[in-house]
């Protein structure tokens, strides 16, 4: 079973379609966070290290471009909805809390919050939608979106590359290690954010962004 799965994965990763898939997943994840774009990018990084295909630099490029486009689609949706889409979110849910956090963080720290939100579960979509809904200037949004997209593409691909180098003879184990490393980084970010939130006064605390 594992041999058949490995063979299928190797065929997929050696096809030019993988670049289109990485781009598509990264784009959709910008405004539809249920898409597992990180997993696909990490997996591509693993096989880039273990088998040489797909091309490492191409994976970084297409994932970053996809993330950049997805963030702009989310921004446009927020701008077009004029805040109605966000306001319809049910109060008391964690999606609604994410929007409140995004609005407050945006007011305090500007576009830098977009870069940080790339690594916060549920945060990236809430921030980009909010930036659009409050008419955050596009000329300021675009450079921060580019920085966030490039850093995210590098991070996901290189995490996978590390896993692939550790298990060059067994890419599937490399995928497990790469995804585990990505989850560990996410957990550390969440723990740090939680401690910072606990240190704030109750009225100013940042809500939990993990969707219900």
N, C-alpha and C positions, 0 to 999 in steps of 0.2 A: 504493500500500500504506500509506504513512504517513498519507495523507488519510483512508483508511478507518479506520485505527487511532485517529487523532485524533477522528474523528466518533464512534466507539464509546466512547472514553474520555469525551468531552464528554457523551454521553447518560447514561453510568453516573454521572458526577459530578453531574449535574443531577437525578438520581433520589433519592428519600428512602431508597432501599435502601442508598445509600452509607454512611449513618450507622449502619445496622444492621451492614453489613460491617465498618466501622472498629471498632465496639464488639466484634463477634465475634472479629475477628483479634486485637485487643488483649487480649481475655479469654483466648483460647486460648494466646496467646504466653506468658502467665503461668506455664503449667504444661506447655506443649508448644512448646519454643523453635524448632522447625523452621518455625513459622508466620511469614511475612515481614510482621509488623505494621508495622515502621518504614517499609518501602517503601510500603505503602498509605497510611499517615498522611502521609508526605512528599508523595506524589502528590496527595492531597486538598488539601494546603496549596498546592501549585503551582497547581492549577486554581482554588482560592479566590482567588488573586492574579490569575491570568490572565483568568478568565471571570466571577468573582464567585460561582461555584457549585462546590462546596458552601459553606455558610456557615462562615467561618473560626472563629468562636467555638464553633459547634456541633461542629466537628471536634475542637477542643481538648477540649471537654467530654466527648464520647462516647469519645474515645481515653483520656482520663484515667480515666473511670469504668470502661472495659473493663480497663485495666491494674490498677486497684484491685481489681476483682472477681477477675481472674485470679490476682493475688498471694494473695488470701485462699483461693482454691480450692487453690492449691499449698500454702499453709500448712496447710489442713485435711487434705490428702493426707499431708503429712509427719506431722501429729499423729496421724492415724488409723492410719498404718502403724507408728507407734511406733519409727521408725528402721530398720525392716526393709528398706524400699525402698532407703534409702541404703546400708545395710550390704551389700546384694546387688550393688552396683556392683563390677565387676571391679577389683581392685587393679592399679595400674600404668597405668590408662587416665586420660585427661585429665578425664573426668567424675568419676572417683573423686578425682582431685587437686582438682577444683573443690569437692567436698564437704569435703575436709580443710581447704582454704583458708577456706571459709565458716564452718566450726566454729571455727577459730582466730580469724578476724577478728571473728566474733560475740562471742566471749569477751573480746576486747580492746576492741572499739569499740561494742558494742551495736547498737541499731537503725540508727545512722548508716550502717552497712555496707550496709543494704538500699537506701538512696538511691544510694550509689555503685555498687552492683551492677547497677542499672538500665542503666548505660552500659558494663558489662563483658560481652563476648560469653560466653554460657553462665553468667554469674554470677547473674542474677536468680533463675532456677529453683533453682539449688543453694542459694542463701541462704534463699529462702522455704521450701523443703522442710526445710532444716536447722532453721530457727526453729520450725517446727511439731514436728519430731521431738524437739527438746530442750525442748519445752513453754515456749518463750519466751512471756511473758504477752501475751494477745491485746490487752489494753488498751494495752500499749506498742507492739505490732506495728502496730496500725491507724493511729495518727498518722504513723508513719514510712512506711507503705505509701501513705498519702494524699499525703504530701510527694513521694515518689518518683514516683507516678503523675501528679500535676499537673505536676511539672517535666519529666517525659518527654513528656507530651502537648504542652506548650508548645514544648519543644525540637524535636520532630519536625515539628510543624505549621509553626513559624516558619522552620525550615530550608527546607521546601518553599515557603513563602511567598516567601522571598528568591529562590529559583530561579524562581518564577513571575513575580515582578516584573522579573527580569533578562531574561526571554524571554516577555513578554506576548503577542507575536505568534506564538510557537511554543511551546506548553505542553510538547510532548514534549522539547524541549531543556531546558526548565525542570526537568522530571522528572530528566533525566540530571544536571543541575547539582546539584539538591537531594540526590539520592542520593549523588552524588560528595562533597558537603559533609558529609553524615552519615557516610560511610565515612572521610573525612579526620579527622573528630573522633574516631571510634572508633580510628583508627590512632594518633592523638596520645595518647589515653588508654592504649592498649596500650604504646606506647613509654615513656611516663612510668612506668607500672606496672612495666614490665620493668627500667628503670633503678633504680627503688626496690628491686625484688626482688634485683637484682644487688648492691646496696649492703648488703644484709642478710647476716648470717652464714649459712653454708650450711645449717645445721640449722633456720633460721627462715625460709628463703626461701618466698615465696608461689609456688605452682605456676601454670603457664600454664593459663588457663581456656578456651581455644579448643578445642571438641570435636574429637575425631578423626573 
